[in-house]
Amino acid sequence: MLGLAIPVLLIIGIPATPLKWVGQVLTRVIVAVILLFFVNLFGAQFGLHIPINGFTAAVSTILGVPGLLSLLAIHLWVL
């Protein structure tokens, strides 16, 4: 079935807007997880560790660097 769907979509055309949106979201998620990884890598010297899970990835994806800094602040002052 997939073998038939790919040629049909190539002939008819794939709507670009949803694919562009999905690509942008996936790019932001990947960048957020990479930033979390580097914070954990370099923060280990100072006792900082932010677990990489769905919540922390979503916060850093939606809010970006300020979200990452807020996760660090929560880790330092609350936990």
N, CA, C and O of each residue as an XYZ file, in Angstrom:
316
protein
N       0.824     -1.179      0.000
C       0.000      0.000      0.000
C       0.880      1.260      0.000
O       0.597      2.230     -0.703
N       1.946      1.223      0.799
C       2.866      2.353      0.846
C       3.569      2.521     -0.485
O       3.845      3.643     -0.909
N       3.862      1.410     -1.148
C       4.500      1.455     -2.458
C       3.622      2.129     -3.502
O       4.139      2.720     -4.450
N       2.307      2.052     -3.346
C       1.392      2.732     -4.254
C       1.184      4.192     -3.858
O       0.968      5.043     -4.720
N       1.247      4.480     -2.581
C       0.985      5.833     -2.095
C       2.097      6.795     -2.491
O       1.820      7.952     -2.807
N       3.325      6.353     -2.480
C       4.452      7.235     -2.793
C       4.395      7.719     -4.249
O       4.520      8.924     -4.471
N       4.215      6.858     -5.241
C       4.107      7.381     -6.619
C       2.892      8.287     -6.822
O       2.969      9.268     -7.562
N       1.779      7.968     -6.175
C       0.582      8.806     -6.302
C       0.853     10.190     -5.728
O       0.489     11.194     -6.340
N       1.477     10.257     -4.579
C       1.787     11.544     -3.984
C       2.820     12.315     -4.799
O       2.770     13.544     -4.853
N       3.745     11.619     -5.427
C       4.714     12.295     -6.281
C       4.054     12.866     -7.538
O       4.436     13.936     -8.011
N       3.070     12.154     -8.072
C       2.389     12.623     -9.276
C       1.416     13.757     -8.942
O       1.406     14.790     -9.612
N       0.609     13.562     -7.913
C      -0.396     14.561     -7.542
C       0.259     15.753     -6.865
O      -0.117     16.899     -7.113
N       1.205     15.492     -6.036
C       1.866     16.557     -5.284
C       1.497     16.476     -3.818
O       0.369     16.138     -3.461
N       2.447     16.786     -2.993
C       2.235     16.759     -1.546
C       2.023     18.197     -1.092
O       2.789     19.081     -1.475
N       1.001     18.446     -0.284
C       0.827     19.801      0.233
C       2.032     20.201      1.081
O       2.394     19.490      2.019
N       2.646     21.319      0.761
C       3.911     21.705      1.385
C       3.734     22.315      2.770
O       4.631     22.192      3.605
N       2.618     22.961      3.039
C       2.451     23.672      4.307
C       2.499     22.742      5.519
O       3.238     23.039      6.457
N       1.757     21.641      5.552
C       1.851     20.775      6.732
C       3.241     20.157      6.899
O       3.722     20.005      8.022
N       3.881     19.804      5.791
C       5.214     19.218      5.890
C       6.225     20.238      6.392
O       7.127     19.894      7.155
N       6.083     21.480      5.974
C       6.984     22.534      6.441
C       6.810     22.740      7.943
O       7.792     22.897      8.669
N       5.557     22.738      8.411
C       5.267     22.929      9.825
C       5.834     21.774     10.664
O       6.432     22.004     11.715
N       5.647     20.560     10.205
C       6.174     19.392     10.916
C       7.701     19.439     10.939
O       8.314     19.119     11.958
N       8.311     19.831      9.840
C       9.767     19.943      9.787
C      10.299     20.986     10.745
O      11.325     20.764     11.389
N       9.624     22.122     10.855
C      10.050     23.168     11.782
C       9.927     22.702     13.229
O      10.817     22.954     14.041
N       8.835     22.028     13.553
C       8.644     21.537     14.919
C       9.703     20.487     15.260
O      10.279     20.520     16.347
N       9.959     19.561     14.342
C      10.973     18.538     14.604
C      12.366     19.149     14.741
O      13.169     18.682     15.549
N      12.656     20.180     13.967
C      13.945     20.857     14.084
C      14.090     21.519     15.444
O      15.149     21.437     16.067
N      13.025     22.177     15.911
C      13.072     22.829     17.226
C      13.231     21.806     18.355
O      13.953     22.050     19.322
N      12.558     20.666     18.227
C      12.674     19.619     19.252
C      14.095     19.073     19.287
O      14.657     18.872     20.364
N      14.675     18.832     18.124
C      16.042     18.298     18.068
C      17.033     19.286     18.655
O      17.931     18.891     19.398
N      16.885     20.568     18.334
C      17.781     21.593     18.885
C      17.608     21.681     20.398
O      18.594     21.823     21.121
N      16.379     21.600     20.887
C      16.128     21.670     22.325
C      16.767     20.497     23.061
O      17.354     20.680     24.128
N      16.658     19.305     22.505
C      17.249     18.124     23.150
C      18.775     18.208     23.124
O      19.433     17.808     24.085
N      19.341     18.726     22.032
C      20.791     18.889     21.967
C      21.257     19.902     23.009
O      22.279     19.688     23.660
N      20.513     21.012     23.178
C      20.870     21.992     24.204
C      20.771     21.392     25.604
O      21.628     21.645     26.451
N      19.735     20.601     25.848
C      19.625     19.926     27.147
C      20.799     18.985     27.379
O      21.322     18.895     28.489
N      21.208     18.291     26.334
C      22.341     17.385     26.454
C      23.609     18.143     26.834
O      24.351     17.711     27.715
N      23.860     19.280     26.165
C      25.068     20.051     26.471
C      25.005     20.694     27.852
O      26.030     20.823     28.521
N      23.817     21.098     28.285
C      23.688     21.607     29.654
C      24.029     20.511     30.651
O      24.711     20.765     31.644
N      23.567     19.310     30.399
C      23.899     18.195     31.283
C      25.374     17.834     31.221
O      25.977     17.477     32.233
N      25.950     17.929     30.033
C      27.358     17.580     29.864
C      28.260     18.558     30.615
O      29.132     18.143     31.379
N      28.050     19.845     30.398
C      28.900     20.849     31.036
C      28.440     21.193     32.447
O      29.251     21.625     33.266
N      27.173     21.012     32.743
C      26.659     21.303     34.074
C      27.006     20.236     35.098
O      26.872     20.473     36.298
N      27.445     19.080     34.657
C      27.801     18.004     35.585
C      28.953     18.418     36.488
O      29.064     17.938     37.616
N      29.805     19.301     35.998
C      30.917     19.789     36.823
C      30.408     20.607     38.009
O      31.069     20.683     39.044
N      29.230     21.220     37.855
C      28.674     22.073     38.898
C      27.503     21.428     39.620
O      26.849     22.075     40.438
N      27.235     20.187     39.334
C      26.138     19.477     39.983
C      24.780     19.752     39.351
O      23.752     19.518     39.985
N      24.756     20.232     38.142
C      23.497     20.501     37.453
C      23.129     19.322     36.567
O      23.949     18.829     35.793
N      21.910     18.888     36.688
C      21.418     17.814     35.826
C      19.939     18.043     35.589
O      19.147     18.062     36.531
N      19.569     18.215     34.334
C      18.166     18.341     33.949
C      17.826     17.094     33.148
O      18.408     16.864     32.088
N      16.897     16.292     33.636
C      16.570     15.070     32.889
C      15.974     15.414     31.528
O      15.224     16.380     31.385
N      16.319     14.616     30.550
C      15.772     14.816     29.206
C      14.547     13.920     29.088
O      14.657     12.710     28.890
N      13.383     14.540     29.212
C      12.126     13.818     29.073
C      11.156     14.679     28.264
O      11.536     15.740     27.768
N       9.946     14.244     28.132
C       8.980     14.961     27.306
C       8.680     16.358     27.813
O       8.551     17.287     27.016
N       8.566     16.527     29.135
C       8.252     17.832     29.696
C       9.379     18.831     29.481
O       9.141     19.947     29.020
N      10.601     18.438     29.809
C      11.720     19.370     29.653
C      11.983     19.672     28.180
O      12.347     20.796     27.834
N      11.803     18.679     27.311
C      11.962     18.926     25.881
C      10.878     19.870     25.380
O      11.156     20.735     24.550
N       9.650     19.724     25.865
C       8.565     20.605     25.439
C       8.796     22.030     25.927
O       8.571     22.982     25.180
N       9.242     22.187     27.174
C       9.493     23.528     27.703
C      10.597     24.212     26.915
O      10.458     25.373     26.532
N      11.679     23.514     26.673
C      12.782     24.135     25.947
C      12.470     24.290     24.455
O      13.071     25.137     23.794
N      11.549     23.494     23.913
C      11.134     23.667     22.523
C      10.251     24.895     22.369
O      10.449     25.699     21.459
N       9.283     25.037     23.254
C       8.329     26.135     23.140
C       8.973     27.464     23.539
O       8.794     28.470     22.852
N       9.720     27.473     24.643
C      10.272     28.720     25.162
C      11.683     29.013     24.690
O      12.147     30.147     24.809
N      12.369     28.028     24.162
C      13.727     28.240     23.674
C      14.739     28.352     24.802
O      14.633     27.662     25.816
N      15.724     29.230     24.617
C      16.784     29.404     25.611
C      16.225     29.925     26.947
O      16.672     29.461     27.996
N      15.265     30.871     26.956
C      14.693     31.270     28.253
C      14.032     30.101     28.985
O      14.073     30.042     30.214
N      13.434     29.185     28.253
C      12.857     27.997     28.885
C      13.921     27.115     29.499
O      13.727     26.552     30.576
N      15.047     26.992     28.814
C      16.163     26.211     29.337
C      16.724     26.863     30.596
O      17.039     26.183     31.572
N      16.843     28.181     30.561
C      17.325     28.900     31.748
C      16.332     28.795     32.901
O      16.738     28.724     34.061
N      15.043     28.786     32.594
C      14.058     28.622     33.660
C      14.122     27.221     34.268
O      13.929     27.062     35.473
N      14.387     26.214     33.450
C      14.564     24.866     33.992
C      15.789     24.802     34.905
O      15.765     24.134     35.939
N      16.862     25.502     34.517
C      18.046     25.560     35.376
C      17.743     26.274     36.685
O      18.193     25.841     37.745
N      16.980     27.371     36.621
C      16.617     28.106     37.831
C      15.752     27.254     38.747
O      15.939     27.263     39.964
N      14.819     26.528     38.179
C      13.980     25.633     38.985
C      14.840     24.574     39.645
O      14.633     24.239     40.811
N      15.798     24.049     38.913
C      16.677     23.028     39.480
C      17.514     23.593     40.628
O      17.713     22.925     41.643
N      17.997     24.807     40.465
C      18.869     25.401     41.493
C      18.092     25.818     42.735
O      18.528     25.538     43.852
N      16.964     26.475     42.566
C      16.284     27.077     43.707
C      15.179     26.242     44.297
O      14.906     26.356     45.492
N      14.539     25.415     43.519
C      13.413     24.642     44.036
C      13.851     23.243     44.447
O      13.483     22.758     45.517
N      14.617     22.614     43.615
C      15.024     21.249     43.912
C      16.269     21.326     44.711
O      16.823     20.295     45.093
